[in-house]
Amino acid sequence: MRRTALAPRAIRAVFALVPAALLLLLAAQSVTAQTYFPGRHPDWERRSPEEAGFDPAGIERAIALAIAGESQSPRDLAFNHLGTFGREPLGDAVGPFTTRGPQSGVIVHKGYIIAEWGDPAKADNTFSVSKSFLSTTIGLAWDRGLIRGVDDTVRDYIPPIILDTGDGEPGDENGRRPKLLFESEHNRKITWDHLLRQTSDWEGTLWGKPEWADRPDQDRSTWGTRPRNEPGTRYVYNDTRVNLLALAATAVWRRPLPEVLREHVMDPIGASTTWGWHGYDNSWVILDGREVQAVSGGAHWGGGMILSAYDQARFGLFTMHKGNWDGRQLLSEAWFDMATTPGEVNRSYGFMNFSLNTDQRRYPNAPEYTWTHTGAGSNLIYVDPENDLVIVCRWIRGGAFTDVVHAVLAALRSASPAGVEPGPQE
């Protein structure tokens, strides 16, 4: 099934006209009584691939492809950092790393686990999948009116930030000035949507990491001198700016984001107690008289979300059902419709980190209306509403994951009656 998405601004205008209560009611009704949701961890029902309507041999082939496609990078993730992002300028690690498990995965169909392998219970760094948890906390704030609109400039919401380190603005020898993150002529124009879609081109330094130091240009002369792109005109994947969004969200909520995520999402969807969301050694601020750690949104230098494949799969189900969990609307469907709408600059990217299958460029054999929560490693959560399917693979090469997705879909199609395409079953 192919869906044509409205332009981001148009879809936001439509939802502004619909009462929030009606949206919540309609979303709740869209989850049928026959939809299965797992209970609190570790309560999760299993079905065999055959019971679920898949060709068992096809699922075995998908698992074999996944295991054969395991990442060849070192399992000691702190050591692996030294040979990757740690080689960049100012690339030293400032957050925790685990020693990862083997290539692992979970396949969920209609809410039931139909296959699992490796060590899916092990909590490991998930790197940029952390971005999707971050954008979820922005959505929760938007639902509650803490953020009135994603086209609002962020500057209008952020107080002067007091750093626990005592550092102030450049040129503040005594370290007494609060840090002002959106005061330059360029940064004043940045909106929440720009940060969510990674089109802000924010300029500055946060937690000792200048934005130019993340995936820096080979031409060193450009690092601090290049012209700025108008916000919203150019997509650049940059973790300093993601960490800026995490700090902005913390300031809006005025409480640690892990608390927000646990209360409003992770506990309601029955996640385990093994997950954690970590910041950096120096990412502490003073809010309302208490120390609060601003978390890492992208985990480029360590930290971020550390969780299991089982908890990743629960989050995938949460996004597939557009925030509805067993009849309870945890996050509005309107937010997910915006999050899965292609950006105007990068048509394959929604809100971070919803990587879209626009024009079926990512997975040619999959429906267009799918998304993948993506992170280095690779850590990948494939979400397919049309086939009621979530596939989690960890520590796998990206090309191998595409083969896994196609193999699972082929196993579903080969088990379907001749001429009948797989899709949601009532």
N, C-alpha and C positions, 0 to 999 in steps of 0.2 A: 504494500500500500504506500502510495506516495502522498506526502502532504506538502502543500505550498504555504510557507510561513509568511506572515505579514512582516513588514519592516519593523525593526525594534521600536521606533517611536510610535508607529501606528498601533502596534499591539498594546503598548502601554496606555495609549489614549482610550482604546476600547475598554480595557479593564478598569480604567478610572471611572467609567460610567456605570459599572455593575456593582451593586452593593456587596460588600465583603461577605455578609451572612449568606446571601444567595449563592455566591461562589463556593463557600464551604459546604452548603447543602448539596449542591450539584455534584461536587467532588466526592462527597461521601456516598451519594447514590450510585456513582460510577463504579464503585467496588462492589461486586455482587456477593451475595451470601455464600456462594460456592468458592470464593477466593480464599486460599489458605495462607495464613500468616504464621510463621513459627512462633512458639512461645519464648519465654525468657531463656537465654543461654543456660544450659546446653540443649534445651528442648527444641528439637528440629526433626520433623518427620522425614523419612527417606522413602523413595520409590525406586524400583529398578528401572533402568532405561526402557526395558520392554513394557513395563506397566505404564510408563509415562508416554508411550507412543513413539519411542526412538528405536532405531536399529541398534541392538547392543554392540554389534561388531563395529558400527560406525563410531559409537562413543569410545570404544576401546582404541580405535585408530586415532581419535582426537587426543586422548590421553597420551598415547605413544608419541604423537607429534609434539605435544607440550613438553614431555620429559626430555625428548631428544633435542628440543630447542632451548634447553636451559642456558641461561647467561653464563659466559665463560669468565666473567669478572670475579675477582676474589670475594669470598664469602665474608671476610672481615671488612665491613663497610667503612670503618674508619681508615683502614689501610687502602681500600679502593679509592677513597676520597683524595688521598695523597697523589694518586696518578691521574685524577680527572679534574674536578673543579678546584681541588687544592693547588693546582699548578697555575691558576689564574692570579693576577695581582691581588694582594690582600685576601687570598683564598683560604686562609687557615680556618680549620673547623672550630666552631664556637657552640655547637649543640651535640647532643648524644647520638651515637650510632650503635646498632646491634651487630652481632655476628649472625648473618642471615641463615635461614634454613634452606632445605633443598627446593628445587622447582616444585611448586605446590599449586593446587587449584581446586575449585569447586564449581559445579554446574548446577544451577537451580532452574527448575521448570514449574510454572504455576505455584511457586512457593516451596516446592518440595526439592530436597537435595536428591539428584539422580546420579551424581558421580562426585568423587573427591579423591585426592591423591596427594602424596608428599606429606607435609606437616601443616595442614591448614589451621591448626590451633595456635601456632607459634606467632607471637607478636613481634613484628619487624618494622623497620622504617618503611614507609610507603611513599616517601618523597613527594612528588607534585600532586599525587592524589589528595594530599592535604589541602590543596587549593579548593577542591570541591566542598570540603567541610567548611572552609573559610567562607566561601560564597553562600553556603547555607546559613551561617550566622548573620550575614548581611540580609538575607531573605527574612529571617526571623525578626530582625529589627524593622525591616520594611513593613511586614505584616502588622507590627505593633505601633506603627506610626513614629517610631524613633527616627526613621529616615522617611521623609515625606515623599520623595521621588528620586529615582536613580539618575535623573538628569539634573538634580541639584548639585551645586558645587560643594565639594567636600569641605572646603575652607569654612563654610557656614556652620559646620557641626563640631569642629575640633577645637578644644581648649588649648591654651599654651601648655606644652608638655614639659613636665618637670622630670628630668632624668635622674635616676637613682645614683648615677655615676658622678653627678655634679657638673657634667659638661654642659656648656651653653652654646649659644650661637657662635659661628666663626668670628674671631675678633673680640670675644668676651673673655678677657684675661682672667677675671675672677670667677668665671663659671657661675654667674648669678642670674643670667637671663634664661627664661624658659625657651624651649626650642619651638620655633614657628616653622611648620613644615609646608605651608601653602601660601607663603607671603610673596614669593617672587612673581613678577609679571606673568610668567608662563604658568606657574603652579596654581595661581589664583583661578584659572579657567578649568581646572580638572574636576570632572564629575565622578560620581560613584560608578556610572556606566563605563567611563573611560578606564577606571582601575579594574573593574570586573572583566572587561574585554581586553585588557593589556594594550590599550591604545593611548595611554596618558602621556608618555614621554616625560614623566616627572623627573626633575633635576634635583640632585641632592645626595646626601649621605645619611644612612641609617644603620645603627649598630656597628659602626666602623666599616661599612661596606658601601662605597660610592656606587651609584647606579651604573656608571661606565665600567666598573670592575667585573660585572657579571657578563660572561661571554663577550669579552672586550674585542673591539675592532683590532685587526692586525696592524693597522696604522696607528701607532702610539700618539702621534701628533693630534689625533682627533678626540682623545679620551675626555679632555675637559674643555674643548673649544668648539665642537661641532655645532652647527645651527640646530635649534629645537624644531621638532615637527609640531604643528598645531595639534592640540589634543583631539583625538578621535579620527586622525587621518592616517596613522601608521601603526600597525601591529608589531610589537616587539616583546618577546618573551623575556621577562626580567624579574628575578626574585627579590631584589631590593624593593621594587615597587609593590610586589605582592606582600612583603613584610610591612610596607607602609599601610596597605589596606588592612592588614591584621591589627596594626596599632590604631588605625582610625576606628575600626569596629570595636576595639577594646574601649576607646574613649567614649563612643556612643553608648555602649552598654554600661560603662563605668563598673565593670566587673570582669574577671578573667574569662576569656572565651571558652576554655574547657568546661567551666561551670555551666555556661549557657548551652553548649552543645550537649552535655550530659543530661541536663534537666529537660530540654525541649526535644531532643532527638534520640540520643543513644540509650537512655533508660527506657523511654517509651517503645523503642523497637526491639528491646530485649537484648541489647549488646552485652558482651561479657564484661567482666571487671578488669580485663588485662590490657585494655587500650589506654593510651595516654597521649596528650597533645603538649609538646614541649617547645619552649623558646630557646633563646641563646643565653650564654653565661652573662652577657651584659645587657639583655633586653628588658630591664626593669625600669618601671616608671612609678611615680607617686600619683595616685588618684584618690581623692577624698581622704587624704591623710594616711593611706596605707600603700604598701608596696604591692605592685601587681606585675606579673611577668607577661609581657606581650609575646604571644606565641609566634613561631615561624610559620608562615603561610605556605612556603614552597619547599622548605627543608634543604635548600641548596648547600648550606654549610652545616648540616646536621639538624637534629630536632624534628619538628613537625609531628604529624600523626604517626604513632607507632601502634600498630594493631594487627589482628589476625586476619586471615583470608575469610574466616567465618563472619567476622564483623564487617569486612569489606562487602561480602555478599548481602548482608542485611542492609547496608547502606545502599547498595545497588537496587534492592527491592523497594526501599524507601523512595528513591528517585524515580523508579519505573512507575510506581503508583502515585507519582506526583504529590508526595507528602502525606498520602493517606495510609494509615496503618491500622488495619482491622476495624475500619469504620471511623477512626479518629483522625481528623485532619490536623496534622502536626505543623505543616507548612503549606501555605495556600497553593492551589493549582496554578493560579495566575503567576506566581513567582516562577514555577517550573516552565510555564509556557514562554516566559521571557528568557529564562536560562537556556532553553533549548532552541531559541530562535537564532539563526546565523547572524553574526555581526556584519555591519556594513563594510568593514575593511577586510576582515578575514571570515569568509563564508563557511569555513570549517570549524569555527570556534564560537561557542555561546558564551555564557558566563564561566569563569574559571571553575573547574577544569573540565567543562563539558566539551569534549572533542566530538564533533558532529560528522555524520556520514553524508554530508551534502553532496548531491549528484552521485552518490555511491562511490566516492573516490577512495574512501578508507577501506571499505569492504565491498567489493563489486558484487558479491553474491548475497549480500544481506539487504534487508529493507533500508530505504534511505532514512526513515525516521528511527534512527538508533543513535546512541551516544556512548562514548567510552570515557570513564574517568581515568586519566593517564598519569603515570609517574615513572621516573627513571627506575631502572632495575632489570627488566621493565616490570612495573606493577600496573595491572590493567583490569578494569571492571567494565565489561561489555553489557549494555542495557538495551534490550530489544522488546518494547511494549507489544509489537504486533505478534510476536511468537511467545510472549510471556516468559522471557528467557533472560537469565543473568549468568554470565560466565566470568569467573575470576581466575586470573593466572598471575603468578608472582615469579620473578626471577627468570623471565623468558625473553628471548630475543623478539623484537617487534614483528619481524616478518613471519616468525613461527606462530605468533599469536593470530595473525590473519589466517593462517592455515588451520589453526584450531577452530576459530569461529566458523569458517567455511565447512570444516568437517562435521561440526555439531549440527549445523543447518542441513547439511546433506543427510545426516543420520535421521533427522526429523522428516525430511521430505521423502526419503526412501521408505519410511515406515507408514507414510500417509497413503490413503487410497489413490489409485491412478488418477492423475489429473486434478487432485485436490491439493491446493497449496496449504502449508501449515499456517496457523494463526491462532488467536485466542479461542479457547473452547469454553463454552458456558456450562 
